[in-house]
Amino acid sequence: MPIRREHRFFYPIDWPQLSALIRFERAKGCCEGCGRPHGQLVYHLGDGRWWDAEAARWRDGRGRRIRLVSGADILGQVRHTRVVLAAAHRDHDTANNIGANLAAFCQRCHMIHDRPEHRRRRWRTLFRRKALGDLFSGPYA
């Protein structure tokens, strides 16, 4: 995941090397949340269930093997995504770069992990915009 320009100075100078170490050395190129492989085209159902081509099995959002109900029509629901791993801070503190605080997540797991932080930032942005509007053009009608 690209680092925003205003957050770039919060990361260490060797972040690309540290991120690669976590994603490819420790996690061996698979998501630590669900097990999806980096760089592969993965077929999924949109709710976390995905097809593990290597094991020839369906897996749930946590990487556990599941069975689909026989006769279930899933062909209309199947989508595909290319998996890209990113290193994520478990506690959202970019200064805390110890190995236990870093995780290799795919896009889906990273977004799920960051959901509370994204909500907080969205609320803060909306609050700031309303405050600026009140300051310069009066209260909203």
C-alpha positions in Angstrom: 0.0 0.0 0.0 1.5 3.3 -0.9 2.4 5.7 1.9 0.7 9.0 1.9 3.0 12.0 1.4 2.1 13.6 4.8 2.8 10.3 6.6 6.1 9.4 4.8 8.3 10.9 7.6 6.7 8.7 10.2 8.2 5.6 8.6 11.9 4.5 9.0 14.2 5.2 6.1 14.7 1.4 5.5 10.9 0.7 5.3 11.0 -0.9 1.9 13.6 -3.4 3.0 11.8 -4.1 6.3 8.5 -4.5 4.5 10.0 -7.0 2.0 11.6 -8.9 4.9 8.2 -9.3 6.6 6.2 -10.1 3.4 8.6 -12.5 1.7 11.0 -13.9 4.3 8.7 -14.3 7.4 5.3 -14.7 5.7 6.8 -16.6 2.7 4.7 -14.6 0.2 1.3 -15.4 1.7 -1.1 -13.3 3.7 -0.8 -13.8 7.4 -4.6 -13.2 7.8 -6.1 -15.5 5.2 -3.2 -17.3 3.4 -3.7 -15.8 -0.1 -0.5 -16.0 -2.1 1.2 -12.8 -3.3 1.0 -12.0 -7.0 -1.5 -14.7 -7.8 -4.9 -14.3 -9.5 -7.3 -15.5 -6.9 -11.0 -16.4 -7.5 -13.3 -15.4 -4.7 -17.0 -14.9 -3.9 -16.7 -11.4 -2.4 -17.5 -12.4 1.1 -14.1 -13.7 2.0 -14.4 -17.2 0.6 -11.7 -17.9 -2.0 -10.4 -20.7 -4.2 -7.0 -22.1 -3.2 -5.7 -23.4 -6.5 -2.6 -25.0 -4.9 -4.7 -27.1 -2.5 -7.7 -27.3 -4.9 -10.1 -26.3 -2.1 -12.3 -23.4 -1.1 -11.1 -21.4 2.0 -12.9 -18.9 4.2 -11.7 -15.4 5.1 -9.3 -16.7 7.7 -7.7 -19.3 5.4 -9.5 -22.4 6.9 -10.8 -25.0 4.5 -14.5 -25.1 3.9 -17.0 -27.0 1.9 -19.6 -25.4 -0.3 -23.1 -26.8 -0.4 -23.4 -29.1 -3.4 -25.7 -27.8 -5.9 -25.0 -24.2 -4.9 -24.8 -21.9 -7.9 -21.7 -19.9 -7.3 -20.6 -19.3 -10.9 -22.5 -16.1 -11.1 -20.8 -14.8 -7.9 -17.2 -15.7 -8.7 -14.8 -12.7 -9.2 -11.1 -12.6 -9.4 -8.4 -10.4 -7.8 -4.7 -10.2 -8.1 -3.3 -10.4 -4.5 -0.7 -7.8 -3.4 0.8 -8.2 0.0 1.6 -5.1 2.2 3.2 -4.8 5.6 0.9 -3.5 8.2 1.4 -2.2 11.7 -0.9 -4.2 14.1 -1.2 -1.3 16.6 -1.2 1.5 13.8 1.9 3.0 15.4 4.4 3.6 12.5 7.2 4.1 15.1 6.8 0.6 16.5 8.6 -1.5 13.9 9.4 -4.6 16.0 8.6 -7.9 14.2 5.7 -8.8 16.4 3.9 -5.6 15.5 4.3 -6.0 11.7 2.1 -8.3 9.6 1.9 -9.2 5.9 -1.7 -8.7 4.8 -3.4 -8.9 1.5 -5.6 -6.0 0.4 -8.8 -7.5 2.0 -7.2 -8.3 5.3 -5.4 -4.9 5.4 -8.6 -3.0 4.8 -10.4 -5.1 7.5 -7.6 -4.5 9.9 -7.5 -0.7 9.2 -11.3 -0.2 9.2 -11.5 1.5 12.7 -8.7 3.8 11.8 -10.3 4.7 8.5 -13.6 5.5 10.3 -11.8 7.7 12.7 -10.0 9.6 10.0 -13.2 10.0 7.9 -15.0 11.4 11.0 -12.1 13.8 11.7 -12.0 15.0 8.0 -15.8 15.6 8.0 -15.6 17.4 11.4 -12.7 19.6 10.1 -14.6 20.5 6.9 -17.7 21.5 8.9 -15.6 23.6 11.3 -13.9 25.4 8.4 -17.3 26.0 6.8 -18.7 27.4 10.1 -15.7 29.6 10.5 -15.6 31.2 7.1 -19.2 31.0 5.8 -21.3 30.6 8.8 -23.3 27.6 10.1 -24.8 25.2 7.5 -28.3 25.8 6.5 
